């Protein structure tokens, strides 16, 4: 994740967002998808698709936003969306485990 994040059209507020902050926001997006991910692990080949996906989200918001606050809000909304989706997936897995446990117990009766 050490590469420079690029943008094609510079807007006045872009100068107020250093590349290090943009990289941090990419890492935040990755963490919302895969909780507990450390920055050092982002160079692992198995995570490159997730990192590239997060980077493309950040770049899209950077290019499309008309202000720094809009950019932050878009990133925050996307992170929140991913966190909620992951919670729903985990809850679904827990419910599936509970369902399987109950059906296994009933089958043994």
MODELLER restraints for C-alpha pairs under 7 A, 6 or more apart:
rsr = mdl.restraints
at = mdl.atoms
rsr.add(forms.Gaussian(group=physical.xy_distance, feature=features.Distance(at['CA:1:A'], at['CA:42:A']), mean=6.36, stdev=0.5))
rsr.add(forms.Gaussian(group=physical.xy_distance, feature=features.Distance(at['CA:1:A'], at['CA:43:A']), mean=6.25, stdev=0.5))
rsr.add(forms.Gaussian(group=physical.xy_distance, feature=features.Distance(at['CA:4:A'], at['CA:19:A']), mean=6.91, stdev=0.5))
rsr.add(forms.Gaussian(group=physical.xy_distance, feature=features.Distance(at['CA:5:A'], at['CA:19:A']), mean=6.75, stdev=0.5))
rsr.add(forms.Gaussian(group=physical.xy_distance, feature=features.Distance(at['CA:7:A'], at['CA:59:A']), mean=6.82, stdev=0.5))
rsr.add(forms.Gaussian(group=physical.xy_distance, feature=features.Distance(at['CA:7:A'], at['CA:63:A']), mean=6.57, stdev=0.5))
rsr.add(forms.Gaussian(group=physical.xy_distance, feature=features.Distance(at['CA:9:A'], at['CA:63:A']), mean=6.86, stdev=0.5))
rsr.add(forms.Gaussian(group=physical.xy_distance, feature=features.Distance(at['CA:13:A'], at['CA:67:A']), mean=6.05, stdev=0.5))
rsr.add(forms.Gaussian(group=physical.xy_distance, feature=features.Distance(at['CA:13:A'], at['CA:68:A']), mean=6.00, stdev=0.5))
rsr.add(forms.Gaussian(group=physical.xy_distance, feature=features.Distance(at['CA:26:A'], at['CA:54:A']), mean=5.55, stdev=0.5))
rsr.add(forms.Gaussian(group=physical.xy_distance, feature=features.Distance(at['CA:26:A'], at['CA:55:A']), mean=5.53, stdev=0.5))
rsr.add(forms.Gaussian(group=physical.xy_distance, feature=features.Distance(at['CA:26:A'], at['CA:58:A']), mean=6.28, stdev=0.5))
rsr.add(forms.Gaussian(group=physical.xy_distance, feature=features.Distance(at['CA:27:A'], at['CA:39:A']), mean=6.85, stdev=0.5))
rsr.add(forms.Gaussian(group=physical.xy_distance, feature=features.Distance(at['CA:29:A'], at['CA:54:A']), mean=5.75, stdev=0.5))
rsr.add(forms.Gaussian(group=physical.xy_distance, feature=features.Distance(at['CA:29:A'], at['CA:79:A']), mean=5.69, stdev=0.5))
rsr.add(forms.Gaussian(group=physical.xy_distance, feature=features.Distance(at['CA:30:A'], at['CA:50:A']), mean=6.60, stdev=0.5))
rsr.add(forms.Gaussian(group=physical.xy_distance, feature=features.Distance(at['CA:30:A'], at['CA:51:A']), mean=6.31, stdev=0.5))
rsr.add(forms.Gaussian(group=physical.xy_distance, feature=features.Distance(at['CA:30:A'], at['CA:54:A']), mean=5.98, stdev=0.5))
rsr.add(forms.Gaussian(group=physical.xy_distance, feature=features.Distance(at['CA:31:A'], at['CA:37:A']), mean=5.51, stdev=0.5))
rsr.add(forms.Gaussian(group=physical.xy_distance, feature=features.Distance(at['CA:32:A'], at['CA:79:A']), mean=5.68, stdev=0.5))
rsr.add(forms.Gaussian(group=physical.xy_distance, feature=features.Distance(at['CA:32:A'], at['CA:82:A']), mean=5.76, stdev=0.5))
rsr.add(forms.Gaussian(group=physical.xy_distance, feature=features.Distance(at['CA:32:A'], at['CA:83:A']), mean=5.36, stdev=0.5))
rsr.add(forms.Gaussian(group=physical.xy_distance, feature=features.Distance(at['CA:33:A'], at['CA:82:A']), mean=5.91, stdev=0.5))
rsr.add(forms.Gaussian(group=physical.xy_distance, feature=features.Distance(at['CA:33:A'], at['CA:83:A']), mean=6.84, stdev=0.5))
rsr.add(forms.Gaussian(group=physical.xy_distance, feature=features.Distance(at['CA:42:A'], at['CA:51:A']), mean=6.89, stdev=0.5))
rsr.add(forms.Gaussian(group=physical.xy_distance, feature=features.Distance(at['CA:61:A'], at['CA:71:A']), mean=5.88, stdev=0.5))
rsr.add(forms.Gaussian(group=physical.xy_distance, feature=features.Distance(at['CA:61:A'], at['CA:74:A']), mean=6.56, stdev=0.5))
rsr.add(forms.Gaussian(group=physical.xy_distance, feature=features.Distance(at['CA:62:A'], at['CA:71:A']), mean=6.04, stdev=0.5))
rsr.add(forms.Gaussian(group=physical.xy_distance, feature=features.Distance(at['CA:65:A'], at['CA:71:A']), mean=5.25, stdev=0.5))
